[in-house]
């Protein structure tokens, strides 16, 4: 095999390797973008849930919930 063919095949092999690495890099980058978008959505959901938890843990909100469920405050407790 002549040196021209060997160099040509080596060059072609290197080009294919470069193409494969570039393609893998693009696929990984796209996956990372998807994960970053999912992380952002989860952060927004966490913030919303924390705000809802804070609202429900306020004393007046807790008292309203307890009264809806039939509980009475200890200060208004009835003794048998």
N, C-alpha and C positions, 0 to 999 in steps of 0.2 A: 504494500500500500504506500502510495507516495506521501511525502510530508504534507502536501497541500490538502489531501483528503483527511489526513489525521488532524491537521489544524482546523479544517472546516468542521469536522465532527466534534472536535473539542469546543469550538466556538458555538456550534449549535447546541451542544449539551449545556454550556454555560448560560446561553440565552433561555433555554427551557427551565433551568434551575432558577434563574432570575425571575422569569414569568411566574413560576410556582410560588416562590417566596412573596412576590408582590401580591398575588391573588390571596394567599393565606393571610397576609397583613391586612388586606381590605376586608376579608371576612371577619377577622378578629376585631377590627376597628368598628365594623357595623354591629357586631355583637355587643361590644362595649358601649356603643351609643344607645342600644336598646336597654342595656342594664342601667345606664345612667338615667334614662327616661323613667324606667320603672322605679329606681331609687327616689327620684324627684316626686313621683306620684305617691309613693309610700310615705315620704316625709310630709307631704300635704295632708294625707289621710291621718297620720299620727298627730299632726297639729290640730286637725279638726276634732279628733277623738279626745285629745287632752283638754281642749276648750269645752267640749261637752261634759267631760268628767268634772272639770272645775265648776261649771254651772250647776251640775247635779249635786255637788258636794257642799254647796253653800247652805248655811243653816236654814234659811227660809224655804229653799227648794226642798231640802230634806224633810222639813216639818210638813210641807204640803203633801209630799209623797207619803209620809207616814199617816197623815190624816186620811188620805184617799184609801189607804190599805186598812184602815180601821184602828190604827194604833193611837194612843193618847199620850200626851206628854206626862212625865212623872209628876210634875207640879200639879196636874189636874187629875191625878190618879184617884180611883175610887176604891175604898176599902170595903170588903164585904161585911 
